[in-house]
Structure formats: structure tokens, C-alpha cells
Amino acid sequence: MSAIDDILWLLKDGKWHDVQEVTKTVALPKAKAETVISFLSEYDFIQLDENEDAKKIKLKPSMLQFIEGIRRLEETGT
């Protein structure tokens, strides 16, 4: 899987995730994770909350629906 796939897979639960948690979970160097997160945010795949305590991300509702649709198709085998 690519770094983008890994991050999207982690975010498929629709919840907010701390960027530090994402970086650790997908085992990416911080700079690469920040680049991927910036790309995903720029192209509206994710929401970015940059509060002062910790930067958090989650899938945008439309992207979450898209991923859930793919998952359903994979389960039915069509």
C-alpha cells in the first residue's frame, strides 16, 4: 500500500485522529506524513483541525461515503 492508502485506511472510521498518532500508526517519517496530509487536505479528501494543542485530521463526509461504497462493493464481489 502507498502512504496515502495507509492514511486513508486509518481514517476510514470517520473519527478525528491526531497527526502524531497517524504518523506513528502508519510508520512514516514525520516530514512524509505531513506532505501526504497536506496533499489530502489540499484536494479535499480530509478535514484538518489545527488547534493549538494538536493537529487532527479526519475524512471529509463525501470521501467517507466513497470509501464505504467501495467497501460494500468489495464485500458483494461486484
N, C-alpha and C positions, 0 to 999 in steps of 0.2 A: 504494500500500500504506500501511497505517497503521503507526505506530511499533511497535505490538505485533506486527504481522505481520513487520515488518523484523527485530525482535529474535528472534522465534521462527524465522524463516528462517535467521538466522545460527547459531542454536543447534542446528539440525537434525542436525549431525554427532555430537551426543551427548557432545562433549568439554567440559571446563571452559574458560571464556572469562573473561578479566579484564574487569571492568566498564569500565575505561578503554578497552580495545580495542573493546568493544561500542559504547560511546558514539561513538568515532571512526569506526568502520566504518559505522554506520547514520546518521551525521551528525546527531545530536541534541544539543541543549544538555544539559549535564550534569544540570541540575535535572529536565528532562523524562525523560531516560533513567532517572534514579533513581526517578521516580514510576512509570514503566512497570515497572521491575524490582521495585519494592515491590509493585505490583499482582499481577504474575505470581507472586511468592513467596507473597503472602498467600492466593492462590487455588490454590496447589499445582501450578502449571504448571512451576516451576523449583525447583532446589535452590540455596541460597545459602550460600557458604562465606566467612565474614567473618574470615579470618585476619588477623593483624596486618600482613602485607606488602601484600596487595592483595585486594580483594573479588572473588570469582569466582562465576560462575553457570553452570549447565547445565540442560538439560531433565530433568525427572523421567522415570524409565523409562516410566511409563504414558503420558505426553504424547509421548515419543519414538515409542512404538508407534503412537499415534494418528496422528501426522504421517506416519509411514512407511506406514500403512494408506491414508491419503488419497493419498499419492504413488503407491502401487500402483494405486489405483482410477483416478487420472488417467491413468496410463500405459496402462491397458487400455481406457479410454474408457467405462467403465460407471458 
